[in-house]
Amino acid sequence: MTGIQKKHHTIITGGAGFIGSHLVDRLLDMGWQVTIVDNFDRFYDPLIKEKNISKHIGNLNCRLIKADIRDLDNLRNVLADEYDVIVHLAAKAGVRPSILAPLEYQEVNIKGTQNLLEFAKEKEISQFVFASSSSVYGVNQNVPWTEEDHVLMPISPYAFTKVSGELLGHVYSHLYGIRFIALRFFTVYGPRQRPDLAIYKFVDNMLRGEPITVYGDGATKRDYTYIDDVIVSIIVSMRYNQTTYEVINIGGNHTVILTELISSLENILGVKAKIKRYPEQPGDVPQTYADIGKAKRLLRYMPSTSITAGLNKFVEWVKSNQRK
Ligand SMILES: NC(=O)c1ccc[n+]([C@@H]2O[C@H](COP(=O)([O-])OP(=O)(O)OC[C@H]3O[C@@H](n4cnc5c(N)ncnc54)[C@H](O)[C@@H]3O)[C@@H](O)[C@H]2O)c1
């Protein structure tokens, strides 16, 4: 065959954020062309997001578009190329803040998702990967949670928007044949983690000798997923072609009790945590626990980073960040 082969081109919404920027790194390494759509939302310091993607500025395979996914007309104007896949990660994240600003969450997470689906329909982009969340399960005693569990009981506006995103995806998949893969991420952690998330706050405060805030008695359980495992699951989903609509858990299939997490961090950091206790927060679920059988079957997903290895890598990153 002669001539230059066309590169695969993907839109990554939220590409300057925690998960998005890792995906950008990996896809550029793999030779993809990447268009980042991000409005550098003020949910946390936009400078962190600038830094996340700074090394790609000037890379001809990487285009950064500062745009808000709420504005479909503008997306039509600024996204004029041909694209093979949309990976839709942009969202207002976080359970607790969604209780304070439910309408904004609805605007960004639901209307924004529908805008991207409309855009995919108009541009005939046939593959759409959506960042859903373990929070859709709400308070569900049937652990580990499987995707066949149809009785979703979200207990926060954020979780509700993610259920809605999954359902909107079904509509567009059914009507227009867009392949829609919703990945339900279970607490993702690792370098560049959002500063509002517990692991980040714990490490940061413990290193500075400040107390950490624990809501409830510390018995809550979380299934944690290391960022590298999440990125592999997204990349495989970008190529998945067996069925037109899937919802898939991406977790560790292992729960960690909050007090155990704190003990592990104490061991790694060599620091005794000073704990400030507050009552449980509305919207927080007592446990998350992923059944990952479906991800194994469909995506050959196999999480490869243990919580201890992942926490060690995360702590290294925080320390090197502080040194800079
Ligand atoms: N991190 C986790 O543990 C976790 C767990 C479950 C689901 N998720 C989902 O994964 C996705 C990525 O999460 P993250 O942790 O990387 O969060 P993040 O906040 O670091 O990234 C989200 C990005 O979206 C951008 N954004 C927000 N509103 C926008 C708008 N209106 N227009 C354009 N861009 C906008 C933000 O600026 C940010 O860069 C989100 O959809 C989140 O809900 C994350």
The ligand as an SDF file (V2000), in Angstrom:
LIG
                    3D

 44 48  0  0  0  0  0  0  0  0999 V2000
  -12.0860   10.1170   39.4010 N   0  0  0  0  0  0  0  0  0  0  0  0
  -12.9730    9.2220   39.7580 C   0  0  0  0  0  0  0  0  0  0  0  0
  -12.7990    8.5290   40.7760 O   0  0  0  0  0  0  0  0  0  0  0  0
  -14.2010    8.9940   38.9480 C   0  0  0  0  0  0  0  0  0  0  0  0
  -15.0790    7.9590   39.3420 C   0  0  0  0  0  0  0  0  0  0  0  0
  -16.2320    7.7360   38.5890 C   0  0  0  0  0  0  0  0  0  0  0  0
  -16.4850    8.5010   37.4670 C   0  0  0  0  0  0  0  0  0  0  0  0
  -15.6260    9.4990   37.1070 N   0  0  0  0  0  0  0  0  0  0  0  0
  -15.9450   10.3000   35.9260 C   0  0  0  0  0  0  0  0  0  0  0  0
  -14.8170   10.3170   35.0630 O   0  0  0  0  0  0  0  0  0  0  0  0
  -14.7560   11.5670   34.3870 C   0  0  0  0  0  0  0  0  0  0  0  0
  -13.3940   12.2190   34.5990 C   0  0  0  0  0  0  0  0  0  0  0  0
  -13.2070   12.4290   35.9960 O   0  0  0  0  0  0  0  0  0  0  0  0
  -11.9080   13.0840   36.6140 P   0  0  0  0  0  0  0  0  0  0  0  0
  -11.7330   12.5160   37.9540 O   0  0  0  0  0  0  0  0  0  0  0  0
  -10.8100   13.0230   35.6170 O   0  0  0  0  0  0  0  0  0  0  0  0
  -12.4140   14.5750   36.8110 O   0  0  0  0  0  0  0  0  0  0  0  0
  -11.7540   15.9760   36.4190 P   0  0  0  0  0  0  0  0  0  0  0  0
  -12.6070   17.0190   37.0750 O   0  0  0  0  0  0  0  0  0  0  0  0
  -10.3000   15.9770   36.7110 O   0  0  0  0  0  0  0  0  0  0  0  0
  -11.9660   16.0320   34.8530 O   0  0  0  0  0  0  0  0  0  0  0  0
  -13.1550   16.5050   34.2470 C   0  0  0  0  0  0  0  0  0  0  0  0
  -12.7790   17.5420   33.2180 C   0  0  0  0  0  0  0  0  0  0  0  0
  -13.9900   18.0180   32.6130 O   0  0  0  0  0  0  0  0  0  0  0  0
  -13.8590   19.4160   32.3930 C   0  0  0  0  0  0  0  0  0  0  0  0
  -15.1850   20.0260   32.3330 N   0  0  0  0  0  0  0  0  0  0  0  0
  -16.0530   20.2080   33.3640 C   0  0  0  0  0  0  0  0  0  0  0  0
  -17.1480   20.8570   32.9250 N   0  0  0  0  0  0  0  0  0  0  0  0
  -16.9730   21.0700   31.5890 C   0  0  0  0  0  0  0  0  0  0  0  0
  -17.7520   21.7170   30.5900 C   0  0  0  0  0  0  0  0  0  0  0  0
  -18.9330   22.2700   30.8810 N   0  0  0  0  0  0  0  0  0  0  0  0
  -17.2630   21.7770   29.3270 N   0  0  0  0  0  0  0  0  0  0  0  0
  -16.0420   21.2470   29.0250 C   0  0  0  0  0  0  0  0  0  0  0  0
  -15.2600   20.6280   29.9390 N   0  0  0  0  0  0  0  0  0  0  0  0
  -15.7200   20.5420   31.1970 C   0  0  0  0  0  0  0  0  0  0  0  0
  -13.0600   19.9090   33.5930 C   0  0  0  0  0  0  0  0  0  0  0  0
  -12.4250   21.1610   33.3480 O   0  0  0  0  0  0  0  0  0  0  0  0
  -12.0690   18.7750   33.8220 C   0  0  0  0  0  0  0  0  0  0  0  0
  -10.8400   19.0060   33.1750 O   0  0  0  0  0  0  0  0  0  0  0  0
  -15.9200   12.3980   34.9060 C   0  0  0  0  0  0  0  0  0  0  0  0
  -16.9980   12.2430   34.0180 O   0  0  0  0  0  0  0  0  0  0  0  0
  -16.2420   11.7500   36.2370 C   0  0  0  0  0  0  0  0  0  0  0  0
  -17.5950   11.9520   36.5960 O   0  0  0  0  0  0  0  0  0  0  0  0
  -14.4850    9.7520   37.8200 C   0  0  0  0  0  0  0  0  0  0  0  0
  1  2  1  0
  2  3  2  0
  2  4  1  0
  4  5  1  0
  4 44  2  0
  5  6  2  0
  6  7  1  0
  7  8  2  0
  8  9  1  0
  8 44  1  0
  9 10  1  0
  9 42  1  0
 10 11  1  0
 11 12  1  0
 11 40  1  0
 12 13  1  0
 13 14  1  0
 14 15  2  0
 14 16  1  0
 14 17  1  0
 17 18  1  0
 18 19  2  0
 18 20  1  0
 18 21  1  0
 21 22  1  0
 22 23  1  0
 23 24  1  0
 23 38  1  0
 24 25  1  0
 25 26  1  0
 25 36  1  0
 26 27  1  0
 26 35  1  0
 27 28  2  0
 28 29  1  0
 29 30  1  0
 29 35  2  0
 30 31  1  0
 30 32  2  0
 32 33  1  0
 33 34  2  0
 34 35  1  0
 36 37  1  0
 36 38  1  0
 38 39  1  0
 40 41  1  0
 40 42  1  0
 42 43  1  0
M  CHG  2   8   1  16  -1
M  END
$$$$
